[in-house]
Amino acid sequence: MAKELISRSENYSQWYNDLVVKADLAENSAVRGCMVIKPYGYAIWEKMQAELDRMFKETGHVNAYFPLFIPKSFFSKEAAHVEGFAKECAVVTHYRLKNNPDGSGVMVDPDAKLEEELIVRPTSETIIWSTYKNWIQSYRDLPILCNQWANVVRWEMRTRLFLRTAEFLWQEGHTAHATQQEAMDEAMKMINVYATFAENFMAVPVIKGAKSENERFAGALETYTIEALMQDGKALQSGTSHFLGQNFARAFDVTFTNKDGKEELVWATSWGVSTRLMGALVMAHSDDNGLVLPPKLAPFQVVIVPIYKNEEQLDAISEKVNEIIAKLKARGISVKYDYNDNKKPGWKFAEYELKGVPVRLAMGPRDLENGTIEVARRDTLTKEVASVDNIDEYVEKLLNDIQSNIYKKAFDFRNEKTTKADSYDEFKEILNNKGGFVLAHWDGTTETEQKIKEETKATIRCIPFGQEEEEGTCIYSGKPSKGRVLFAVAY
Amino acid sequence: MAKELISRSENYSQWYNDLVVKADLAENSAVRGCMVIKPYGYAIWEKMQAELDRMFKETGHVNAYFPLFIPKSFFSKEAAHVEGFAKECAVVTHYRLKNNPDGSGVMVDPDAKLEEELIVRPTSETIIWSTYKNWIQSYRDLPILCNQWANVVRWEMRTRLFLRTAEFLWQEGHTAHATQQEAMDEAMKMINVYATFAENFMAVPVIKGAKSENERFAGALETYTIEALMQDGKALQSGTSHFLGQNFARAFDVTFTNKDGKEELVWATSWGVSTRLMGALVMAHSDDNGLVLPPKLAPFQVVIVPIYKNEEQLDAISEKVNEIIAKLKARGISVKYDYNDNKKPGWKFAEYELKGVPVRLAMGPRDLENGTIEVARRDTLTKEVASVDNIDEYVEKLLNDIQSNIYKKAFDFRNEKTTKADSYDEFKEILNNKGGFVLAHWDGTTETEQKIKEETKATIRCIPFGQEEEEGTCIYSGKPSKGRVLFAVAY
C-alpha cells in the first residue's frame, strides 16, 4: 500500500508527520511555517469549533471580531507582555506593490511605507483592551464576555503541522470584570470548559492546574492549563486560561465608575485553544494503521463499503444500504456510502482505517441473502457480523462504546505513565526510561525549575488543582515543599 | 434620546455611518481602515455564515484553510490577475521585533528581513492554485470543491464600515474541474446560491447577470454578479462568481490526465461574499428610527419588556413571561427578556427599535389581568394588543409576515426605481433626479462604457440574465445593440 506508515515505535515523530499528511489532515504550504488545513482535517476542526462555541455561548459569551493588525507601539504598553512575549512576529511595513520597471513582475513600492509598522496579531490583548477602553465607563458596562475565532501568527523557527505553525487558527476569549474575584472565577470557569471539552469530545484526559510563575503567559498573574499526555510520553499543553489582573487595564487606561461612584481599573482574563488540539487528537489515540477518531469529532462516523462482482449485485446491495443509511441518519449518525467503482474494497478498508472512521460496515451478496452485515470498529480493529434488522441501534451503541473506550485507553495509559519521584536520580531515571508525567516535590523557585529544565528538558507542566497537601523536600534543592507538582518533557 | 439618528433624507451617508455605530454593529479601530465587528453585528454575520455554509455543503462543497500570506512572486504568475488586481496590499517584510536600544519600547529588527516579501492575501487564487497543483493528477481527483472562511486585506484609501474596509471577513470558494462546461455550470450555480440567500434570508431582491469585460475580476473569463439597490438609489454589488477558464491552471501548471490518458489544463471558478453584505442589509431596509432586520437574520427575533411599578408586579409579570418564552422557544423563535431595572421601558423601546428587533412584546399589570400583551412590529412600527393564549402561534406568523413584507417593500422600491432610458439625455436625467437602476442599450464596447462612467459616474452593473432580446441603439454612440444592460451609480 502506497500510504503505509512508519510505526510509532520506530519513529514517533515521523509517524506523526506522515500520518497528518497521509490522512489528509494538513500539509505544508509554499509559505514557510504556514500550513494548509485540508478538507478532512478542517471538518474535524469545524466540529471542535461548533462544540466549543456552543459551550462558550452556554456560559454567557458572545463572539466579536477585532483587527488582524496591531500598531507596533501597542506592544510596548504592557511591560511584562512585551518582555515576556516572543518577538517573532510578522511585521507589515508597506501597503503597496507596483510593477517592476524592468517588467519582471511586482516589487514593493518604496513610497508606500507605513508611518508606524503593523504587527500581525500573535494574540489580541493589546488591540482588544484599546477597544474596551471605549466600551467601558460604568460598572453597568461590565462584565464584557467576548470571544473571537481568528488566525494568529507567531514566527516560529521550527514548525510542525498543527503543533507549532507560524499561522494557526484559534479562539481567544477576552473578558472584562468589575472585581478581582469575578475575573478569577471566569479564568477558572473557562479552564474547566476546556477540560470538559477535551475529555468528553476529544476523549483526551487532561490534568488541570496552575502554571508556575516562570511558565505564565506574559502579563498574567495566574495561568491555568490543561495538560495531556501523548503516546510517546511527552506532555502537550492543550489550552490555557489567564487571570490578567489589572495589567492590561492599566496599560490602556481602562477604568470604570463603581457602584459607589469611584473610578477603578477593570479586571481581565483571556483564554484560548487552537488548532494545536488537532495535534493532541492525533497523537493521543492514533495507531500504526492510522488515525483513531472519537466518534463525536469524526467527519463521518460510519462508512459503508459494498462488496460486489457486477452492477446487478451493487444495485441490490445499494437498495439495502440506502435503507440502513436512512435509519442511521434518523439517529443523527453521519455516514458515507463509498460505492466508488475505481477502488477495490481492500483499498477502501485501508483508506478508512488510515482516516480513523470509527465504524466500517461492509455488505456483500451473501450478507444480503442472510440479512447480515460486517461491522468493523476502528479502535480495536475487531470485526463482527451483525443482523441488519436493528443495525442502527447497534451502531449507535457501538459509537458510544468507542467514544468511552478511546477515552479509557488514553486514561489508563496516562495513569500508567504518571509516576511519583522522591529523589532527583529517580526523577531522571523515570524521564529517561519510562517517560510520562512525574509528580515530584519542588521548592517553588524559578531557579530550581530552570536548573531541572536545563539538565533534563523536563518542565513543570502545572501545579495540579486539588492536589493533596503533602510535606516533602524538593528533589533538586532538598528544600521543604508542601506538595508535588507535575513535571514532563513537553511539546 | 442620546442615540437619535440623522434622517436618511438629510444625509444618507451619515445616517448609515451613525446607524452602524449606534446600533452596535461595528466601529472603527485604532488601525486605519480596519473595523471592530461588535457582538451584535457579529451575531448577524454568524447567522449569515451558518446559512451560507449550509447552502455550500448542500451543493457539495467542503471547507478548508489556506495560508494568510502569499509570496510576492505568486502575484506575477497570472498576468491578467496582477495587471487587473489592485496593488494596495499589506506587505510583510520582517519577522522580528526587538527592544529599542534606548529602552523606549520595541523596534523592527533590521536583521530579520525576509528574503521574499509576503503579501497578506487580498484573495487566494494564487496560493490555492499553487496548492491544487499537488492535489490534482488525474480526472479522478476532480472536481475539487473547496470553500474557505477567512479574513482578507486590501489597502483601501477611503474606507466605510462594512462597505469598504482594509480588512474584511469573507468566504471564497475555489473549485477545479475537468471540463469547461462543468466549471461554467459551477460559477452559475453559485451565483444562484447567492441570489437565493440574498432574497430568502436577507430579504434583499437582487438582479443576477454577467459583468461587462471591463468590470470582470482580474483573471476571469466571465464574472457573474448579484446587484442590489440601496434606499439612496445606488447599487451595491453583493456577491460575485467567476469562471476563470484555465488561466490559473496555466499560471501554476496544474494539469490532469483525462480519461483518454491525455494531459489537460484544469478549469477553475472562484466565488465570494463578504461582510459587505452587512452593509447591504443595513442600507436596504433600515429607517430613520434605526435598523430593520429580517427575522431570519436577527440575533434575537423577539424582545419582551415588562412594565411595572414594583418588585411584586415584576414577579407576577415575569412568571407569565417565562411561560411565553418557553412556548416561543419551542417554536424555534429566539427571544430576549429585558427585565433590566436600570432602564425605563421607553428607553428600551427606543433601543430595540434602533437595533431592529423584529417583534417587541410589552406586558404591564393590566395586560396580566386581561390576559393580553402588546405586540409591536419593527417594520411597520405598528402596535396591536393580542391575547397571550396563542401568542406563540401569533408571533410565529408575524415573523413570517415581517420577513415577506420587508422583502416586498425592497422589491417594490427596486421596481419603482428601475427605469428604461432610450436616449443619453433621458439616461442622465434619470440618474440626476430619480436614481436607481437604468436599463439602456449599449454598444458593447469598453470605450463607451468608460465614457459614460466618466460623464455620469454610472457603471454597467451587469448584463442581466434572461433579458429579452431587443433591437436598439446605444444611448451613447448610437451604434446597434441587441439588448439593454443595467446601469447605476454604485457603492
Contacts between the chains, C-beta under 8 A, distances in Angstrom:
chain1	res1	chain2	res2	distance
A	27	B	134	7.7
A	29	B	66	7.1
A	29	B	67	4.8
A	29	B	127	7.0
A	29	B	131	6.6
A	30	B	67	7.8
A	30	B	71	6.3
A	30	B	74	7.5
A	30	B	127	6.8
A	30	B	130	5.2
A	30	B	131	7.5
A	31	B	67	4.7
A	31	B	69	4.8
A	31	B	70	7.2
A	31	B	71	6.4
A	31	B	118	6.6
A	31	B	127	7.4
A	34	B	67	3.8
A	34	B	68	7.0
A	34	B	69	6.1
A	35	B	67	7.5
A	36	B	64	7.1
A	36	B	65	7.0
A	36	B	66	5.5
A	36	B	67	6.9
A	36	B	131	5.5
A	37	B	64	6.0
A	37	B	65	4.0
A	38	B	64	5.8
A	39	B	62	3.9
A	39	B	63	6.7
A	39	B	64	4.8
A	39	B	146	6.5
A	42	B	62	7.5
A	42	B	63	5.1
A	42	B	64	5.0
A	42	B	65	5.7
A	43	B	62	6.9
A	43	B	63	7.3
A	45	B	65	8.0
A	46	B	63	6.4
A	62	B	39	3.9
A	62	B	42	7.4
A	62	B	43	6.9
A	63	B	39	6.7
A	63	B	42	5.1
A	63	B	43	7.3
A	63	B	46	6.4
A	64	B	36	7.1
A	64	B	37	6.0
A	64	B	38	5.8
A	64	B	39	4.8
A	64	B	42	5.0
A	65	B	36	7.0
A	65	B	37	4.0
A	65	B	42	5.7
A	65	B	45	8.0
A	65	B	169	6.6
A	66	B	29	7.1
A	66	B	36	5.5
A	67	B	29	4.8
A	67	B	30	7.8
A	67	B	31	4.7
A	67	B	34	3.8
A	67	B	35	7.5
A	67	B	36	6.9
A	67	B	167	6.0
A	68	B	34	7.0
A	68	B	120	7.5
A	68	B	151	5.7
A	68	B	153	6.9
A	68	B	167	5.2
A	69	B	31	4.8
A	69	B	34	6.1
A	69	B	90	7.3
A	69	B	167	7.2
A	70	B	31	7.2
A	71	B	30	6.3
A	71	B	31	6.4
A	72	B	97	7.2
A	72	B	105	7.9
A	72	B	106	6.3
A	72	B	107	7.9
A	72	B	108	7.4
A	73	B	105	6.5
A	74	B	30	7.5
A	75	B	97	6.9
A	75	B	105	7.2
A	75	B	106	5.4
A	76	B	104	7.4
A	76	B	105	3.0
A	76	B	106	5.6
A	82	B	99	8.0
A	82	B	105	7.2
A	82	B	106	6.1
A	87	B	96	5.7
A	87	B	97	4.2
A	87	B	98	6.1
A	87	B	106	6.9
A	87	B	109	7.6
A	88	B	95	6.3
A	88	B	96	5.5
A	89	B	95	7.0
A	89	B	96	6.9
A	89	B	97	5.8
A	90	B	69	7.3
A	90	B	92	4.7
A	90	B	94	8.0
A	90	B	95	6.0
A	90	B	118	7.2
A	91	B	92	6.3
A	91	B	93	6.7
A	91	B	94	4.2
A	91	B	95	6.8
A	91	B	96	7.6
A	91	B	97	7.0
A	91	B	108	5.3
A	92	B	90	4.7
A	92	B	91	6.3
A	92	B	92	5.4
A	92	B	93	7.7
A	92	B	120	6.9
A	93	B	91	6.7
A	93	B	92	7.7
A	93	B	93	4.6
A	93	B	94	6.6
A	93	B	108	7.0
A	94	B	90	8.0
A	94	B	91	4.2
A	94	B	93	6.5
A	94	B	117	8.0
A	95	B	88	6.3
A	95	B	89	7.0
A	95	B	90	6.0
A	95	B	91	6.8
A	95	B	155	4.3
A	96	B	87	5.7
A	96	B	88	5.5
A	96	B	89	6.9
A	96	B	91	7.6
A	96	B	155	6.7
A	97	B	72	7.2
A	97	B	75	6.9
A	97	B	87	4.2
A	97	B	89	5.8
A	97	B	91	6.9
A	97	B	119	7.2
A	98	B	87	6.1
A	99	B	82	8.0
A	104	B	76	7.5
A	105	B	72	7.9
A	105	B	73	6.5
A	105	B	75	7.2
A	105	B	76	3.0
A	105	B	82	7.2
A	106	B	72	6.3
A	106	B	75	5.4
A	106	B	76	5.6
A	106	B	82	6.2
A	106	B	87	6.9
A	107	B	72	7.9
A	108	B	72	7.4
A	108	B	91	5.3
A	108	B	93	7.0
A	108	B	117	5.6
A	109	B	87	7.6
A	117	B	94	8.0
A	117	B	108	5.6
A	118	B	31	6.6
A	118	B	90	7.2
A	119	B	97	7.2
A	120	B	68	7.5
A	120	B	92	6.9
A	120	B	120	7.4
A	127	B	29	7.0
A	127	B	30	6.8
A	127	B	31	7.4
A	130	B	30	5.2
A	131	B	29	6.6
A	131	B	30	7.5
A	131	B	36	5.5
A	134	B	27	7.7
A	140	B	342	6.1
A	146	B	39	6.5
A	150	B	151	7.7
A	151	B	68	5.7
A	151	B	150	7.6
A	151	B	151	6.9
A	153	B	68	6.9
A	155	B	95	4.3
A	155	B	96	6.7
A	167	B	67	6.0
A	167	B	68	5.2
A	167	B	69	7.2
A	169	B	65	6.6
A	342	B	140	6.0
